[in-house]
Amino acid sequence: MNTKTRDIIIIGAALFAMFFGAGNLIFPPSIGMMAGDEWLFSLFGFILTGIGLPVLGVIAVSKVGGTINNLSDHVGPIFSKILGSIIILAIGPLLAIPRTGATVYEIGIKPLFGSVHPLLVSVTYFSITLFFVINPSGIIDKIGKILTPILLIVTTTIIVKGILIPIGIPTKTVISMPFSKGFTNGYQTMDALGSIVMAGIVLVSLLEKGYTDKKEQINMTIKAGLIAGAGLLFIYGGLLYLGATSSGVFAANISKSELIVKITNNVLGSMGKIGMCVVVSAACLTTSIGLTAVVGNYFSDLSGGRISYRLIVTGTVLFSTIMAVIGVEQIVKLAVPLLVLVYPVAIILILLGLCDSLIKNKNIYKGAVTGALIISSFDALSAMNVQVGFLNDCMARLPFAAMGFGWVIPTVTMAALASLIPDKKDMKGQGKVLENY
């Protein structure tokens, strides 16, 4: 194996580890259980947002320069900062970090020590997080490198045994449009949002290994992304199928955390459940520490150092401690409006970033994002049960609105209209040509 191939495999494995968060284990089984015998259609939808978009996000950002600003600056520098802040808050203290704490309690502690109060677990968990974030050391990286393979082995064992000796058969589904359910539920992984941030890590890694040619970087990123995507497909696809086989076994109103615990217990027995609880808890901790550090660095840099890193991470941990107590299900519900608002914009930026070299008029970015944002804003209000009179009826009549894709046609329309407006950079370039002439 040559050096380049080995580096691609290493980066691909690293990407897989970054996307394969322990908290994400709870979503595929619940989607599969909901979809029942239509699980394959839900899997296709989930693949697009839970696997495809994150991989494409890393590739798109790598193509345009390696940072979120490179991807969104075509819309405007202020928009870029706002979007970046929303994404960091989403994968940080608002949603992802508290969810790791709630997952630790519901999967790691409650099944083994049911009498322990969730607040005590949350305080202890986030105190450990704060300790490592303020006093960074190599130990947490070493723990992460050990835990990810163990988590992967345990999960793979559950999937393989669950397929060979299923706990049940997928029952007839009662949901409509399983594809769109899988697609929109894939938002909850938040990996597409995270990919926009992670792309910079991949680029730095390639530069450190001596790969400076942009075409070579993009080519290697694509191959590494395919490796990561293949791993995620096996894990998420397997867990989603196991959820489908449990659709006739467990009550329909079972919580996401309880479902993965019960599946593990059925497939591997009580010892397997204990192993899963311990590994998931520890893996969530490494995720929490990493995300808290990202939040601290981002907002400290955004403020130009006026707000200290320590102050930001302390505030993040305190807020997350309180949020985690409300539980995974409530955090997931609170996430819906924000993710419905931001995801269409992220999808558009990723797709445009992939085609950036072909887009000569950058006004297309502004038009497309405006179209997506207008519709997704109404979708977010609808998710919060806020009615806006006749406008809600208008939005409901948009093509594909019933499937959750009402933003598609307005996005394309606004992008087309924006392309008719001359790009200021092009006009400046033409002016210089005429001046020289």
C-alpha positions in Angstrom: 0.0 0.0 0.0 1.5 3.3 -1.0 1.7 6.4 1.2 -1.2 8.3 -0.5 -3.6 5.3 -0.3 -2.7 4.9 3.4 -3.3 8.6 4.1 -6.7 8.5 2.3 -7.8 5.5 4.5 -6.6 7.3 7.7 -8.5 10.5 6.8 -11.5 8.5 5.8 -11.5 6.7 9.1 -11.1 10.0 11.0 -14.0 11.4 9.1 -16.1 8.4 10.0 -15.2 8.8 13.7 -16.1 12.5 13.6 -19.6 11.7 12.1 -20.2 8.6 14.1 -21.2 10.2 17.3 -22.7 8.0 20.1 -25.7 10.3 20.3 -26.6 9.5 16.7 -27.2 5.8 17.5 -30.6 6.7 18.8 -32.1 8.0 15.5 -31.8 5.1 12.9 -33.6 2.5 15.1 -36.5 4.9 15.8 -36.9 5.8 12.1 -36.8 2.1 11.3 -39.4 1.3 13.9 -41.7 4.1 12.6 -41.2 3.0 9.0 -41.8 -0.8 9.6 -42.1 -2.7 6.3 -41.3 0.5 4.4 -37.9 0.8 6.1 -36.0 0.8 2.9 -37.7 4.0 1.6 -36.9 5.7 4.9 -33.3 4.5 4.7 -32.9 6.1 1.3 -34.2 9.4 2.7 -32.0 9.1 5.8 -28.9 8.3 3.6 -29.3 11.6 1.8 -29.3 13.8 4.9 -27.5 11.6 7.4 -24.7 10.4 5.2 -24.7 12.0 1.7 -24.9 15.6 2.8 -22.2 15.4 5.5 -19.8 13.8 3.0 -20.7 16.3 0.3 -20.4 19.1 2.8 -16.8 18.3 3.5 -16.0 18.1 -0.2 -17.9 21.3 -1.0 -16.1 23.3 1.7 -12.7 21.8 0.6 -13.4 22.9 -3.0 -14.1 26.5 -2.1 -11.3 27.1 0.4 -11.7 25.1 3.6 -13.9 27.2 5.9 -17.5 28.1 6.4 -16.7 31.7 5.4 -15.5 30.5 2.0 -18.8 28.8 1.5 -21.2 31.5 2.6 -19.3 34.8 1.9 -20.9 34.9 -1.6 -24.2 35.6 0.2 -22.6 38.3 2.4 -20.1 38.6 5.2 -22.8 39.4 7.8 -24.9 36.4 6.7 -21.7 34.3 6.9 -21.1 35.2 10.5 -24.8 34.7 11.5 -25.0 31.3 9.8 -21.7 30.3 11.3 -22.9 31.3 14.8 -26.3 29.4 14.4 -24.5 26.3 13.2 -22.0 26.4 16.1 -24.8 27.0 18.6 -26.8 24.1 17.1 -23.9 21.6 17.3 -23.0 23.2 20.7 -25.0 24.3 23.7 -28.5 24.6 22.2 -28.8 21.0 21.0 -25.9 18.6 20.4 -23.9 19.1 23.7 -27.0 18.8 26.0 -28.1 15.8 24.0 -24.9 14.0 24.8 -25.5 14.5 28.5 -29.2 13.4 28.2 -28.0 10.3 26.2 -25.5 9.4 28.9 -28.3 9.4 31.5 -30.9 7.6 29.5 -28.6 4.9 27.9 -25.6 4.8 30.3 -26.9 5.5 33.8 -30.7 4.9 34.0 -30.7 1.3 32.7 -28.1 0.4 35.4 -28.9 2.8 38.2 -32.5 3.9 37.7 -32.8 5.7 41.1 -30.1 8.3 40.3 -31.5 11.8 39.6 -30.8 13.1 36.1 -29.6 16.5 37.5 -26.9 14.8 39.5 -25.7 12.9 36.4 -25.8 16.1 34.4 -23.8 18.1 36.9 -21.2 15.4 37.2 -21.0 14.8 33.5 -20.5 18.4 32.5 -18.1 19.1 35.4 -15.9 16.5 33.8 -16.4 18.1 30.4 -15.4 21.5 31.8 -12.3 20.1 33.5 -10.9 18.6 30.3 -11.9 21.6 28.1 -10.2 24.2 30.4 -7.2 21.9 31.1 -6.7 20.1 27.7 -4.5 17.1 27.8 -3.6 14.3 25.4 -5.5 11.7 27.5 -8.9 12.6 26.1 -7.6 12.1 22.5 -6.2 8.7 23.5 -9.5 7.8 25.2 -11.4 8.8 22.0 -9.1 6.7 19.8 -9.7 3.7 22.0 -13.5 4.2 22.4 -14.5 4.7 18.8 -13.2 1.2 17.7 -14.8 -0.4 20.8 -18.1 1.4 20.0 -17.8 0.3 16.4 -17.2 -3.4 17.4 -20.1 -3.4 19.8 -22.5 -1.8 17.3 -21.3 -4.1 14.5 -21.9 -7.1 16.7 -25.4 -6.0 17.5 -26.2 -5.4 13.8 -24.7 -8.7 12.5 -26.4 -10.8 15.2 -29.7 -8.8 14.9 -29.7 -9.5 11.1 -28.9 -13.2 11.5 -31.3 -13.8 14.4 -33.9 -11.0 14.1 -36.0 -10.1 17.1 -39.1 -9.8 14.9 -40.3 -8.9 11.4 -41.0 -5.4 10.1 -44.8 -4.8 10.4 -47.0 -2.8 8.1 -46.3 0.9 8.5 -49.0 3.5 9.2 -47.0 6.5 8.2 -47.3 8.2 4.8 -44.2 9.2 2.7 -41.6 7.2 4.5 -38.9 8.6 2.3 -39.5 12.2 3.4 -39.7 11.0 7.0 -36.3 9.5 6.7 -35.0 12.6 4.9 -36.2 15.1 7.5 -35.3 12.9 10.5 -31.8 12.8 9.1 -31.6 16.5 10.1 -31.4 15.4 13.7 -27.9 13.9 13.3 -26.7 17.5 12.5 -23.8 16.0 10.7 -24.4 18.1 7.5 -24.0 21.2 9.7 -21.0 19.8 11.4 -19.4 18.9 8.1 -19.1 22.5 7.2 -16.9 23.0 10.2 -15.1 19.7 10.0 -13.9 20.4 6.4 -11.2 22.7 7.8 -9.8 19.9 9.9 -9.5 17.6 6.8 -7.7 20.4 4.9 -5.3 21.0 7.7 -4.6 17.3 7.9 -3.8 17.1 4.2 -1.5 20.1 4.4 0.4 18.6 7.3 0.9 15.5 5.3 2.4 17.6 2.4 -0.5 17.6 0.0 -0.6 21.2 -1.3 -2.1 20.8 -4.8 -5.8 21.8 -4.6 -6.9 19.2 -7.2 -5.1 16.5 -5.3 -6.6 17.7 -2.0 -10.2 17.5 -3.5 -9.5 14.1 -5.1 -8.3 12.7 -1.7 -11.2 14.3 0.2 -13.7 12.7 -2.2 -12.1 9.2 -1.7 -11.9 9.7 2.1 -15.5 10.8 2.1 -16.5 7.7 0.3 -14.8 5.5 2.9 -16.5 7.4 5.7 -19.8 7.2 3.9 -19.5 3.4 3.4 -18.9 3.0 7.1 -21.9 5.2 8.1 -24.1 3.3 5.6 -23.3 0.0 7.3 -23.9 1.3 10.8 -27.0 3.5 10.1 -28.5 1.1 7.7 -28.1 -1.8 10.0 -29.5 0.0 13.0 -32.4 1.3 10.9 -33.2 -2.3 9.8 -33.0 -3.5 13.4 -35.5 -0.8 14.4 -37.8 -2.1 11.6 -37.6 -5.6 13.0 -38.6 -4.3 16.4 -41.8 -2.5 15.1 -44.0 -5.4 16.1 -42.2 -6.1 19.4 -42.1 -2.9 21.3 -44.8 -0.3 22.0 -45.0 2.4 19.4 -44.5 5.2 22.0 -41.2 3.9 23.2 -38.5 6.6 23.5 -35.5 6.6 21.2 -33.1 6.0 24.0 -35.1 3.1 25.5 -35.5 1.5 22.1 -31.7 1.2 21.4 -31.3 -0.2 25.0 -34.0 -2.8 24.5 -32.7 -3.8 21.1 -29.2 -4.3 22.6 -30.6 -6.2 25.5 -32.6 -8.5 23.2 -29.7 -9.1 20.8 -26.7 -9.4 23.2 -28.3 -9.9 26.6 -27.8 -8.0 29.8 -23.9 -8.1 29.6 -24.1 -6.6 26.1 -26.4 -3.9 27.4 -23.9 -3.0 30.1 -21.1 -2.9 27.6 -23.1 -0.6 25.3 -24.1 1.7 28.2 -20.5 2.1 29.3 -19.1 2.7 25.8 -21.8 5.1 24.7 -21.4 7.1 27.9 -17.7 7.5 27.5 -18.0 8.2 23.8 -20.6 10.9 24.5 -18.1 12.5 26.9 -15.4 12.8 24.3 -17.9 14.3 21.9 -19.1 16.8 24.5 -15.5 17.9 25.3 -14.6 18.3 21.6 -17.8 20.3 20.8 -17.4 22.5 23.8 -13.9 23.4 22.7 -15.1 24.2 19.2 -17.7 26.6 20.6 -15.2 28.3 22.8 -12.7 28.8 20.0 -15.2 30.0 17.5 -16.9 32.7 19.6 -13.6 33.8 21.1 -12.2 34.3 17.6 -15.4 35.9 16.4 -15.2 38.5 19.3 -11.6 39.2 18.4 -10.5 37.8 21.8 -12.7 40.3 23.7 -14.7 37.4 25.2 -12.3 34.8 26.7 -12.3 31.1 25.8 -12.7 30.1 29.4 -15.8 32.3 29.9 -17.5 30.9 26.8 -16.8 27.3 27.6 -18.0 27.8 31.2 -21.2 29.4 30.0 -21.7 26.6 27.4 -21.3 23.9 30.1 -23.7 25.6 32.6 -26.4 26.0 29.9 -25.9 22.5 28.7 -26.2 21.1 32.2 -29.7 22.6 32.6 -30.7 21.7 29.0 -29.7 18.0 29.4 -32.1 17.4 32.3 -35.1 17.9 30.1 -34.2 14.6 28.3 -33.4 13.4 24.8 -37.0 13.4 23.5 -37.6 17.1 24.5 -34.3 18.2 23.1 -35.2 16.5 19.8 -38.5 18.3 19.7 -36.9 21.6 20.5 -34.4 21.0 17.7 -37.0 20.6 14.9 -37.8 24.3 14.2 -34.1 25.3 14.2 -33.1 22.4 12.0 -36.1 23.0 9.6 -34.9 26.6 9.3 -31.2 26.0 8.8 -31.0 22.7 6.9 -32.4 23.8 3.5 -29.9 26.7 3.5 -27.1 24.4 4.4 -28.2 22.0 1.6 -28.3 24.8 -1.0 -24.8 26.1 0.1 -23.3 22.6 -0.1 -24.7 22.0 -3.6 -23.6 25.4 -4.8 -20.2 24.9 -3.3 -19.8 21.6 -5.2 -20.5 23.5 -8.5 -18.7 26.7 -7.5 -16.3 26.7 -10.4 -19.2 26.6 -12.8 -21.1 29.5 -11.2 -19.7 32.7 -12.7 -22.4 35.0 -11.4 -22.2 34.7 -7.6 -25.6 36.4 -7.2 -27.0 33.0 -7.7 -25.9 32.2 -4.1 -27.9 35.2 -2.8 -31.0 34.3 -4.8 -30.9 30.6 -3.9 -30.3 31.2 -0.2 -33.1 33.9 -0.1 -35.6 31.5 -1.7 -34.7 28.7 0.7 -34.7 30.9 3.8 -38.1 32.5 3.1 -39.8 29.1 2.9 -37.8 27.4 5.7 -38.7 30.4 8.0 -42.4 29.6 7.5 -41.7 25.9 8.0 -40.0 26.7 11.2 -42.9 28.8 12.4 -45.2 25.9 11.5 -43.1 23.5 13.5 -43.6 25.8 16.5 -47.4 25.8 15.8 -47.3 29.5 14.9 -49.9 30.2 12.2 -49.4 33.1 9.8 -52.9 33.4 8.3 -53.4 32.8 4.6 -49.6 32.5 4.1 -49.7 29.1 5.7 -52.2 28.0 3.0 -50.0 29.4 0.3 -46.9 27.6 1.6 -48.9 24.3 1.9 -49.8 24.6 -1.8 -46.2 24.8 -3.0 -45.0 21.8 -5.0 -43.5 19.1 -2.8 -44.6 21.0 0.4 -46.4 17.9 1.7 -43.1 16.0 1.6 -41.2 18.8 3.4 -39.5 20.1 0.3 -41.6 23.2 -0.4 -38.4 25.3 -0.5 -37.1 23.6 -3.7 -39.1 25.5 -6.4 -38.8 28.9 -4.8 -35.0 28.3 -4.4 -34.6 27.5 -8.0 -36.8 30.4 -9.1 -34.9 32.9 -7.0 -31.6 31.6 -8.1 -32.7 32.0 -11.8 -33.9 35.5 -11.2 -30.7 36.5 -9.3 -28.6 35.2 -12.3 -30.1 37.9 -14.4 -28.6 40.6 -12.2 -25.0 41.4 -13.2 -22.4 40.4 -10.7 -20.6 43.4 -9.3 -17.2 41.7 -9.5 -17.8 41.0 -13.2 -18.8 44.6 -13.8 -15.6 45.8 -12.1 -13.6 43.4 -14.3 -15.3 44.7 -17.4 -14.7 48.2 -16.4 -11.0 47.6 -16.0 -10.9 45.9 -19.5 -12.6 49.0 -21.1 -10.2 51.3 -19.1 -7.2 49.5 -20.4 -8.6 49.5 -23.9 
